[in-house]
């Protein structure tokens, strides 16, 4: 997990947040870290559903951005470099969220910095790292704890049954899917047909945008010629 370039900066942010809260604020500031957990889970859901699953852009350069952010992960769900959110997505979101919380907190409290650190850098980043862990183990053929098996089972439905359902990954996030109407109950799941072209998010596998993106990023994501050829078959 630490081999991916977006993870070490987030670990540093988490550690920095712990230090800021521990030495810069009263004990009750830690409560904001607890608030950061559900807020980050909402952030996870919203980003996944509303940004990563945007309709495929017509312009190739826009499609390429979305492919690296998420489409490629669906296209090659066992490709390890594609498991993790890119640093150019995660770090700007971290900075924006921290600045917003710090700015709002500064209007009402003299402890704005530790409040922002607790909510965003401890609660939010800690939850994000948990998300990355559970997402990684869901896609790897490794021994799993019962909670990892539970997450993997639900996440598999998103990848291989209906990509418009089960947008959460973090344990407990299914509550958000149920609230937002993107859950699949057990009875419906048994009778539901798999969406056509499920791995390419509804695009035909030989769509020229997909073909171009696969070829362009083959080296970056270590995609073999046989993998690319197989992915392009209907």
BELFEN-V473982 format. One record per backbone hydrogen bond with DSSP energy under -0.5 kcal/mol. NH is the residue of the N-H (numbers start at 1). CO is the residue of the C=O. If there is no record, write none. Layout:
nh/co
NH/CO
NH/CO
This chain:
nh/co
4/1
7/4
8/4
9/5
10/6
10/7
11/7
12/8
13/9
14/10
15/11
16/12
17/13
18/14
19/15
20/16
21/17
22/18
23/19
24/20
25/21
29/26
30/27
31/28
32/29
33/30
34/30
35/31
36/32
37/33
37/34
38/34
39/35
40/36
41/37
42/38
43/39
44/40
45/41
46/42
47/43
48/44
49/45
50/46
51/46
51/47
52/47
53/48
54/51
63/59
64/60
65/61
66/62
67/63
68/64
69/65
70/66
71/66
72/67
73/70
74/70
75/71
76/72
77/74
79/76
80/78
82/79
83/80
84/80
89/86
90/86
91/87
93/89
94/90
95/91
96/92
97/93
98/94
99/95
100/96
101/97
102/98
103/99
104/100
105/101
106/102
107/103
107/104
108/105
109/105
112/109
115/111
116/112
117/113
118/114
119/115
120/116
121/116
121/117
122/117
123/118
124/119
125/120
126/122
127/123
128/124
129/125
130/126
131/127
132/128
133/129
134/130
135/131
136/132
137/133
138/134
139/135
139/136
140/136
142/140
149/145
150/146
151/147
152/148
153/149
154/150
155/151
156/152
157/153
157/154
158/154
159/155
160/156
161/157
162/157
165/162
166/182
173/170
175/172
176/173
177/173
178/174
179/175
180/176
181/177
181/178
182/177
183/177
189/185
190/186
191/187
192/188
195/161
198/195
200/197
201/198
202/197
203/200
207/204
211/207
212/208
213/209
214/210
215/211
216/212
217/213
218/215
221/217
222/219
223/218
224/222
228/224
229/225
230/226
231/227
232/228
233/230
